[in-house]
């Protein structure tokens, strides 16, 4: 609508136009008198017209406002028709509703004109019809003069809106218009007069909505107790779903305090971030809990729950009350005791490590049957999906215990990194997720030092895993811009979590433990109860270094790692000269080098990093002390210690750096000889690192295909778990690439020859379950498990017979004497080798088991069948049964796809059910990405690649990053077969036995 039309509606246009039309010219007296009379008459007519038009405009405006207020609520739940109505209406928004010609409700970010200070939120929750009504009072400060209040709402029916001024002219402010702009999920209130800077105002909004079945916002879930189905309702607000539960300024930067009141039937209890301050009983059998005021926090950390759970409690030395809430039967069985025990220890550990006290008087851990993520770190009320916090000692494997431990460690770390100090905006979400993921390993090392997590499992489970993803041309920088609301969910991926953790670990090793902790303390103390960006962290680290006389500009170093995608491969080559020098070069590592040609815009710039390269030289009996050199150029020459003809070089000591290392072929041969003769000269971390690097360098074409196969021939002498774990991960990837080729048996036989000596030496674990939480011999147990898994997976007949024997004993005796640590291997092997009755037996046990960890293992075992009918039945039952948690549905589809016989089935099922799956997991993009990559990563034929591309086009998935990655991975699989498969098998045919 043009400016002229807008001014007409203001009631100013008639007089203004009349005045502009008057032309001053010389007149006689008679002419002047005549003109004067005409002017008076015209003026009178104009005034009368103005009064009539104004009256009509006011009447229409009032009617329109009333209609809009009713319609915005009544139509909010009506889906697409409502959206079309809103878009049509918003298309006619007049200029008077804008500021400086802008329409701030159309922007991704809220306008910075207002700043919330405090929310009073009162909710009435009806668990009979799954609805809630609420009233929120928001006190806010005006930063810049404005007539507009823009805040977030989504799926809420707004009933009444009042705005109050706390200034000298206190009272209700007149609202000119209010409307909901759905494309940006905002509610806009236009006032008649401006709000003034540095003054405070209040807005009161009443609203109601449904408690959603979808697992976002304020949603419901259920469980069965003694045959009775019970319901609970809980929140999940991260990253942008608080707006589904109450009107708010739903961005991390808008921190405020909150006071929450929850009214509900007295048969339920309610929880929130803070303790209950007071409680009032109503005559109708309802109760209202009033919770204490929170510290300043972001909206997405607010939380509440209405349930009928019970709890166990512990109290820290500082008086913090920790409670674990769960289903009554889970609490009674003690399934939550382990998590409660370690949480108490962790709160003290983090306080000592960060030198910053935990800020709240209590911390509740809530175990819910369904949740879109493993857990959510709401301040003072952390919510976990049951299988990530409930532990059954008699049946849970060590792997399950370790995973559960790390989830708890991760969420407790967030009480500082995330809750206390929050990233300014989602582009730096890794500032909280990277730290929490890194401290999974530091915190677990504190709880169980003998597990040695940071120096060992971090390598295979974090570093090696994320480098697979970050080696794709479709990767992205760890700090990525957010242009649309849909981009916010996408930043929560393994790049943010695992690459963030790997970069933090690299920096911690460069700085040293003392300076690293000092920098973290300064960062937390400076920004507590506020927000921070990456430069705030880098500055604190630089200051800590400078105080010790170390002049390293952390910002300059780390910007290369956070603002560029990917990572380098560092190639170290001996020079022929006698000056003990080496040439060191760096280049961007990409699995498919053709991707650089296909994406010239992305790769026309020079990728370069400042690399802290640790370095050592060694021979058959000795390795030198490591030294560090900074590599900043594409190619550099450095002198190292004395090097003879049999001296080898080793870079990236203990894999503290986030990069791969390549060598000349002679150096690779020397390293392989060293591993064959005396592997312990090289550290456990570097042995695992060499295996991971050599397989991935060969996969990308940097090395001949026989080099990794030669390296694993030393494994029969390897007595440590970590190198075996690194090897098994690489071998499983290769196996899925080759399992449909004619010569696959050449590969599986070769692997089995390397595995069987260690398998027969280690044997099987004892059948008597340990049951204790502390497992000091876990490295030996995990090595035994890893070797058994490899033996069974690659066709060891002895391993198969043992698994079948254990399953048969269980069926005949109805007593499960299978050791928990190998149950998943035994179940899967038995289902794949035995008849349909065994599948039915496992399915029955899945239904009857009450142990969360056991149910997960049983369900995944069912995906190992070689019966297509049973696999198809399982897929359909998983998607439709309430017995299968949402996360397990995804795992079932992925595991069927990992079964060579089920790969096409899973891929077809994924395509046929895409609409259902996407509607269920679409907003939880982290789960959606896991599903897409899991189903497609082992496709490796030209036909499958074409099917994938066609599906993406027809499903409208072109813009999804997960699909772009899937195409690149499948293209690389196809290319590997074309370029390297024959070379690979040619060497295997000539490979020596043993």
Beta strands, then each sheet from edge to edge (+ up, - down):
strand 1: 114-126
strand 2: 131-142
strand 3: 146-152
strand 4: 157-165
strand 5: 171-173
strand 6: 175-181
strand 7: 186-195
strand 8: 200-210
strand 9: 217-225
strand 10: 228-236
strand 11: 257-265
strand 12: 269-272
strand 13: 276-281
strand 14: 286-291
strand 15: 304-307
strand 16: 310-315
strand 17: 321-326
strand 18: 362-368
strand 19: 375-376
strand 20: 381-385
strand 21: 421-423
strand 22: 530-532
strand 23: 568-574
strand 24: 581-588
strand 25: 611-618
strand 26: 627-631
strand 27: 635-639
strand 28: 648-651
strand 29: 660-663
sheet 1: 5+ 4- 8+ 2- 1+ 11+ 14- 13+
sheet 2: 3+ 7- 6+
sheet 3: 9+ 10- 15+ 12-
sheet 4: 16+ 17- 18- 20- 19+
sheet 5: 21+ 22+
sheet 6: 27+ 24- 23+ 29+
sheet 7: 26+ 25- 28+
end
